[in-house]
Every structure is written in C-alpha cells, then in structure tokens.
Amino acid sequence: MADYGKDLAYIHDAGFLQLAEEAGPLVVSMLAERGLERGHIVELGSGSGATAQALTEAGHRVLGIDASRAMVELARSQAPAASFRVGSWAEAKLPECDAVIAIGEVLGYVGSARGTKAELVDLFGRVRTALRPGGLFVFDLATPGRVPGGEESAFRVGDDWAILYAASESGGRMQRRITAFRRIGGGATYRRSEEIHRLRLWPVREIDKMLREAHFRVQVRRGYGKGAFAPGHRVFVARAA
C-alpha cells in the first residue's frame, strides 16, 4: 500500500478535509466539558494537519504521528504550533496525554500496520496507559458495509487536480484504487499517480468489546457533527474508566 505520496497528500488537503473539520470542534468541546482548555493531545494519522491546527488554535498542545512523509511536511506548514513526526500508530510510543485521536479510518489501514486484532489490542492498551484519568480516545473506523453493493466508483475535480477512485469490499476487507492528476507548473500539463489503499473492516461489536476489555467506557456515534456518516462508518468515543 502507498502511504499518501506527494500528489495525493496535496489533493487530500485541498479537497478532503471534511472529517478533520468536523472532528476538531467535537474533541475541543469534549475536553472543555472536563474543564480542560490546555490539554496534551496525540493524533495518530495526523494527515495534513487540519485537526491539529484547530486543536492548537483552541489552546491545546498536539503531537501528530503519520506514516506519510508528504503529509507530515504539509502538516508542519499548516499547523506550525503542533509537533509532528513520521511513524506508524502500530509502533508509536505514546507520551502521557489527555486525549488520543485518529481521524479518517486511520486504524483500519493495512500497510505500515498489518491489520491484525493483536495490533489493535496492543494499541488500546498503550492508549489506556498513556491517558490521564478521564482521558479521551476518539477515532472513526470503516466497518462492514462501507461499500454498499460491494463496488463503487467516483471522481472529483478541483482547480488544479482531479481524482478518480474505485472501491470494492469483500470478506471484511476494502480496497480503494486511486488515480490522481495534479497540474504541474500552472500550465496544461498534469502529472498522474496511482495508489492502492487497503483497509480491514472492523465490526462495531468487536471494537466495542476490545475497548471495554482495555477498561474504557464506550460510546458509538454515526458522525462527528450533526450529519451522519455513510453506512459502514462509525465514530468511537472511549473514556478512560
């Protein structure tokens, strides 16, 4: 699996930030309910830094970890008040913190992580150890039914980019084949790149059970904001018991 090369990272930042823009205010609100206005937050799969930017602007300290070097370069520019490093959530050492977040189906990706239950169990344990009492663990995952009918395709066009993708789902796995076009030098020339992203689809009940076994209280949501996600996409809000 490719891990968001330079062109796809640019396109994602230019046109696919809805989840990050919805998740940031929710996390800020949840921390404020605890009376926490200067918290320390670890973001796994921090992408181009949109969520980190919202959190630092709200007064929080953020450490972002992402497997894509291109994403980390963008994040350092977009959210200069946060800290970022290249790495996989499957191996990252987590400092003591008030919240851990993973926005954009991060924990389901197979690449730098193998997509095993053991990896998630290990992560949930490390998160629980890192969180201060009452800490938050917020993430969304692709679940079975993420691709209605088993196959779908779509395209989007921006000012200087275009993207086509074909998604398929079978046997608890999902694959996105992505073809990206990015204009080069302001002219009529576009550079083409291709990536294949693979995800494991985790049943809601299985994730809920693993979180509770790691001593979290769990709430499952259908979205970050007022609007609901598409079928097969859920948000997990876990609080350290």
N, C-alpha and C positions, 0 to 999 in steps of 0.2 A: 504494500500500500504506500502511495505517496503521502507525504505529510504536509500538504499545502505548500506547493512551490511558490516562487515569487509572484507569478501572474495570478494564480488562483487566490493567493492571500490578498493581493490588491483588489481583486474583484469582490471577494467576500467582504472586505472592509468597505467597498464602495456601495454595495447593494444588498447585503445580507446581515444587517445588524439588528433586526427586529427583536430577536430573543435577548440579546445583550441589553438593548434599550429598555426592555420590559423588566428584566431580572434585577438590574441595578437598583431602581427605586424600591422594589419589594424587599431586597436584602437590607437596604438603608432603613426602611420602615420597621422591619422586624428587630433590628438592632436597637432602634430608638425606643421600641416598646420595652426593652430591657434597661433603658436609660443609658445606653452605650452610644456615645457620639464620637469617640476617638478609639475605635477598635482596631485590632490587627486581623486582617483577612488574607487567607491564602486562596488564590484562584488557580485551579487545575484546568489546563486547556484554555489559557487566558486570551488566545486569539490575538486580534489586532489592538486590544487594549480598551475597547469601548466600555466594558463593565468596570474595569479598573479606573478609568477616567471618572466615571460617575461616583464611584466609591471614594476616591481621593478628594474629589471636589466637595464631598459631604463631610470630609474631615478624617476619614479612616486611612490607616496605613495598609498597603496592599503589596503582597508578593505574588507575582504571576509566574506560572510554570507552563511551558508549551513545548511540544516536540518539534514544531516548525520554526526554523531559524528565521524564515521570511516573516512569519507572524510576530516573532519577538522583536525584530527590527522595527516593524510598524508600531508595535505597542510602545516601545521606548520613545518613539516620536510623539505618539498620540497621548500618552499618559506619563509625562516626564516625572511626576511626583511619586509614581509607583516604582517598584523594583521588579525586574524580570530576569528569568534565566531559562535556558534551553534544557529540557528534560522530560521524562515520561512520568505520568502520575503513578505508574506501576512501581516505580523505584524511588520516587522523591521522598526525601526526609522532610518531615513537616515540623516547623517550629511551633512552640506554644502560641495559640491564637484564639480569637473569639468566634471565627467563622471560617468554614471551608466551603467553597462553591465550585461548581463545574457546569458551565452553561453551554448548551449546544450539543447534547448527546455524546459528550466527551468520553464518558466512561464505558460506552459501548463500542468504541472504535477498536478495530483489530489492526495492529501494525507495530507500534512501539510496545503495545500490550498484546497479549496473546488471546484475550477474550475468554479467560477461564474464571470459574467461580472462585478458585483459590486466590486469584489476584484481587477480586472484589472483597472477599472476606478479609484478606490482609490489609487492604486499603481502609476498610471500615474500622478495623481495629486501630490502625495508625491515626486515623482522623479522631477517633474517640479518645485516644491517649493525648493527642495534641490540643484538643479543645478544652478551654477553661470551663468550669461549671456553668451549665445553662447555655453552652455554645451551640451554634447553628451549623448544620451541614445541609446545603441546598444544592440540588442538581436535577437535571432532567435526563431522561433516557428514552431511546426508541424501544418500543415493546411490540409484541406480535400484533400484526395488523397495520404496521406502519405504512405499508404499500398496499392500499385497497385493490383487490383483484390480483395481486401478485406482481403486476408490472405497471409502470407508468413512465412517462417522459414529458419533458417541458423545456422551455427556453426562456431566457430573459436577455434584454438588451439595455445597455447603459450608454452614456455619452461616448466613451472610448473603449467599450468592451461588450462582449456577448458571451453567453454561456448556454450550453445545451447539456442536459443530463438525462440518463435513462436509469431508472431504479428497478430492482427486482427483489422479491422476497421469497424465500423457500427454506423450510426446515429450521426455522428460528434464526436465520441469517438474512442479512440485507446487503445488497451491493449497489453502489452508485457509480456509474461510468460517466465521467465528467469531461467535456471538451470545452476549453476556454479559448477565447480570442481576445487579445489586448492590442490596441493600437500603439504603434511604435513611432516616436518622434513627431507626433502631431500630424502626420500625413495620412495617406490612404492605405498604408501597409499595416497588416495585423499579424501578430505572432500567435501561433496555435500551440496549445499544450494539452496534454491529456493525463488524467489521473483516475485511478480506481480506488474508491473508498469502501471498505468492508466493515460491517457492524454486526455484533451479536445482539439479538433482540431478547431482552430480559423480561419474563413475566412479572407483572406488578407484585403478585403474591410472593414470589421468590425473593425479590429485592426487599420487600417489607419484612419478611422473615429474617433475612440476613442482618438487616439494620437492628431489629429488635434483639436479636441474639448478641449484637455488639453493644447492647444497652442504650439504644436510642428510643425516644418516643417519636412516632412517625405519623406524618400527615401526607396524603397523596392528593395532588391538585391536578387540574386539567389545563393549567396555564399559569403564567407569571402575572399577567394583567387581567383585565376584565374579560377579554376574549379567550375562548377555549382553543386549545391546540387541535390539530387534526387527529383522527383516530390513531391509536398506536404511539402516542407521545405523551409522557406524563412527567410531572414535577414531583420530586420527593423533598419534603421539608422534615429534617430529622433534628431533634434537640437532644443534647446530652442529658441523660436522665440523672 
